[in-house]
Amino acid sequence: VSGTEESFTFDLLLDSGPGTSGIRLSLLDYPGGWIDPARRPEEREKDWESCKSWIRDSSVLIVPVESAVMMEADSAYRRRAVPSILNTHDVGEVSRDWAKERTRKNTEPALLIFCPVKCESYFSDNGGLNDKSKILRECFQDHYLDVLKAVKGEAPHVNVLYAPVDTIGCVEIVQAHWKKDEANPSELIFTADYRVRRPNRQTVKGADAVLISLCQHLIEAQKKVEEFSATELDNKAKEAKDFAEEDNGFFGNIWLWLSRERNRR
């Protein structure tokens, strides 16, 4: 999603109180335009390589989706422009590369979260008058089907979460605007006019579902690490026991006993 100018890392600690170690997580936010080679400035290539390295190391990928672009495309001509505006091809490539790495690290759980944002105009549970949540879901499935197929094709074990978010909560679209891109007349640019709903208070909704799923994912990841460590220790203990009790034959066993090698083992 456009708007972010620089990459930024958020280091968070979710702490339930004294006596607990909490859950630590790091989130990388970077300009969405960087994933598009045509829009990515040459001087940002090094930054993008750093982002790709971070993504490969991450067990969670969060994909923000501009809900208004999908929902306000009210003609076939505009609907054809949606993939270009949302850059779904490059999103799919990033997601595929991430999924390949998750398959390589198949001992780790993997979570892909699609977050339609600015959903206030389409839900009726936060001050809005219209419930178009089903239509939004159908639009998402239509435009991101190839991304989903690419991820599942590379890593079937990936968990996928659909988590719409009311970004501000007290706004709604008044009018959508579609105009030709002067730099590329065959492409469309989407903008919209919004109004603030009374009582003019910010009411973010849906972000808690994202946070809860992240916590569950990290707890599962920690559990898998502990299980893997326990299995490794069990295997080492078995190897040590087998070595200590190894049968070296009649004379070999006598020598092990006399030399106290058996006790040492």
C-alpha positions in Angstrom: 0.0 0.0 0.0 1.4 3.4 -1.0 2.1 5.9 1.8 5.2 4.5 3.5 8.3 6.4 2.4 11.0 4.4 4.2 11.3 0.9 5.6 10.8 0.7 9.4 11.1 -2.1 11.9 8.8 -2.4 14.9 10.2 -4.4 17.8 7.4 -5.4 20.1 7.0 -7.2 23.4 3.6 -8.6 24.3 3.9 -8.9 28.1 1.1 -10.2 30.3 2.6 -9.0 33.5 5.3 -9.7 36.2 6.8 -13.1 36.2 6.2 -13.8 32.5 8.8 -13.7 29.7 6.2 -12.4 27.1 6.4 -12.8 23.4 8.8 -10.8 21.3 8.2 -10.1 17.6 9.6 -7.8 15.0 7.6 -6.3 12.1 9.1 -4.8 9.0 7.0 -2.2 7.2 8.3 -1.1 3.8 7.0 1.0 0.9 4.7 -1.3 -1.2 5.9 0.3 -4.4 9.3 -1.3 -3.8 8.0 -4.7 -5.0 7.3 -3.3 -8.5 10.5 -3.1 -10.5 9.1 -0.4 -12.8 8.3 1.9 -9.8 11.3 1.0 -7.6 14.0 3.8 -7.7 17.4 2.5 -8.7 18.9 3.9 -5.5 16.5 1.6 -3.5 17.7 -1.7 -5.0 19.9 -2.3 -2.0 17.0 -1.5 0.4 14.8 -3.9 -1.5 17.4 -6.7 -1.3 17.4 -6.2 2.5 13.6 -6.4 2.6 13.6 -9.6 0.6 16.2 -11.1 3.0 13.9 -10.2 5.9 10.9 -11.7 4.2 12.7 -15.0 3.6 13.6 -15.2 7.3 10.0 -14.4 8.4 7.5 -17.0 9.4 4.6 -14.6 8.8 3.7 -12.5 5.7 1.0 -9.8 6.0 -0.4 -8.5 2.7 -2.5 -5.3 3.0 -5.2 -5.0 0.3 -6.9 -1.8 -0.7 -10.5 -2.7 -0.4 -11.8 0.5 -2.0 -10.0 -0.3 -5.3 -11.8 -3.6 -5.6 -15.2 -2.5 -4.4 -15.5 0.7 -6.4 -14.5 -0.8 -9.7 -18.0 -0.6 -11.1 -17.3 -1.4 -14.8 -15.5 -4.0 -16.8 -12.9 -1.4 -17.8 -12.2 -0.5 -14.2 -12.1 -4.0 -13.0 -9.5 -4.8 -15.6 -7.3 -2.1 -14.0 -7.6 -3.5 -10.5 -4.7 -6.0 -10.8 -2.3 -3.3 -12.0 -3.3 -0.8 -9.3 -3.1 -3.5 -6.6 0.1 -4.9 -8.2 -1.2 -8.4 -7.6 1.4 -10.0 -10.0 4.4 -8.7 -7.9 2.6 -9.5 -4.7 2.2 -13.0 -6.0 5.9 -13.3 -6.8 6.9 -12.0 -3.3 4.5 -14.4 -1.7 5.7 -17.4 -3.8 9.3 -16.7 -2.8 8.3 -16.5 0.8 6.3 -19.8 0.5 9.3 -21.6 -1.1 11.4 -20.6 1.9 8.7 -21.9 4.3 8.9 -25.2 2.5 12.7 -25.3 2.9 12.2 -24.6 6.6 9.3 -27.0 7.0 9.9 -27.5 10.7 8.5 -23.9 11.3 4.8 -23.0 11.2 3.9 -20.5 8.5 1.1 -17.9 8.4 -0.1 -15.7 5.5 -2.5 -12.9 6.5 -4.5 -10.9 3.9 -5.7 -7.7 5.4 -8.2 -5.7 3.4 -7.9 -2.2 4.8 -10.2 0.9 4.8 -13.2 -1.4 5.1 -15.4 1.1 7.0 -17.5 1.9 4.0 -18.5 -1.8 3.5 -19.3 -3.1 7.0 -22.3 -2.2 9.1 -20.7 -3.2 12.5 -18.8 0.0 13.1 -21.2 2.8 12.4 -21.7 2.1 8.7 -25.1 1.6 7.0 -24.2 -1.1 4.5 -23.1 -4.6 4.9 -21.1 -5.5 1.8 -18.7 -7.9 3.6 -19.7 -10.8 1.5 -19.1 -8.9 -1.7 -15.7 -7.7 -0.4 -14.8 -11.3 0.3 -15.8 -12.4 -3.2 -13.8 -9.5 -4.8 -10.8 -10.5 -2.8 -11.0 -14.1 -3.8 -11.4 -13.1 -7.4 -8.4 -10.8 -7.6 -6.1 -12.7 -5.3 -6.9 -16.3 -6.4 -3.6 -16.6 -8.3 -1.6 -15.4 -5.2 -3.4 -18.0 -3.1 -2.7 -20.7 -5.6 1.0 -19.7 -5.9 1.5 -19.9 -2.1 -0.4 -23.2 -1.6 1.4 -24.7 -4.6 4.8 -24.0 -3.0 3.9 -24.6 0.6 0.6 -26.5 1.3 1.2 -26.3 5.0 0.9 -22.5 5.1 -2.1 -21.2 7.2 -4.0 -18.5 5.4 -6.0 -15.9 7.3 -8.4 -13.3 5.8 -8.6 -10.4 8.3 -10.4 -7.2 7.1 -9.6 -4.0 9.1 -11.5 -0.8 9.6 -8.4 1.4 9.4 -9.9 4.5 10.9 -13.5 3.5 11.6 -15.3 6.8 11.4 -14.9 7.5 7.7 -16.7 6.4 4.5 -16.3 6.9 0.8 -18.3 9.6 -0.8 -17.1 9.4 -4.3 -14.5 7.3 -6.2 -12.4 8.8 -9.0 -10.7 6.9 -11.9 -8.4 8.8 -14.1 -5.8 7.9 -16.7 -2.1 7.8 -15.7 -0.4 10.6 -17.5 2.9 8.6 -17.5 1.1 5.5 -18.8 -2.2 6.4 -20.5 -3.2 2.7 -20.7 -3.3 2.5 -16.9 -5.8 4.0 -14.4 -5.2 5.7 -11.1 -7.7 5.4 -8.3 -8.5 8.1 -5.7 -11.5 8.7 -3.5 -13.2 11.4 -1.5 -14.1 10.5 2.1 -16.3 12.0 4.8 -16.1 11.7 8.6 -19.0 10.0 10.3 -20.3 11.2 13.6 -19.4 11.1 16.4 -16.0 11.8 14.7 -14.0 9.3 16.9 -11.4 6.9 15.6 -12.6 3.3 16.0 -10.2 0.9 14.5 -11.7 -2.6 14.2 -10.4 -5.9 13.1 -6.7 -5.3 14.1 -7.2 -7.5 17.2 -7.8 -10.5 15.0 -4.4 -9.9 13.3 -2.7 -9.5 16.7 -4.3 -12.6 18.2 -3.4 -14.7 15.2 0.2 -13.5 15.5 0.3 -14.5 19.2 -1.1 -18.0 18.4 1.4 -18.4 15.6 4.3 -17.5 17.8 3.2 -19.7 20.6 2.9 -22.6 18.1 6.3 -21.8 16.8 7.8 -21.8 20.3 6.1 -25.1 21.0 7.6 -26.6 17.8 11.1 -25.4 18.8 10.8 -27.0 22.2 9.5 -30.2 20.8 12.4 -30.3 18.3 14.9 -29.6 21.1 13.3 -32.3 23.3 13.5 -34.9 20.4 17.2 -34.0 19.8 18.0 -34.5 23.5 16.1 -37.8 23.6 18.1 -39.0 20.5 21.4 -37.9 22.1 20.5 -39.7 25.4 19.6 -42.9 23.5 22.9 -42.7 21.6 24.8 -42.2 24.9 23.0 -45.1 26.6 23.7 -47.4 23.6 27.4 -46.5 23.7 27.7 -47.0 27.4 26.0 -50.4 27.3 27.6 -51.6 24.1 28.5 -55.3 24.1 32.2 -55.7 23.1 32.3 -59.4 23.6 33.5 -61.5 26.6 37.1 -60.2 26.7 36.2 -56.7 25.5 33.6 -56.4 28.3 36.2 -57.6 30.9 38.7 -55.0 29.7 36.0 -52.2 29.9 35.3 -53.3 33.5 38.9 -53.6 34.6 40.0 -50.3 33.0 36.9 -48.6 34.5 36.0 -47.5 30.9 32.5 -48.9 31.4 32.0 -46.6 34.4 33.4 -43.6 32.5 31.0 -44.3 29.7 
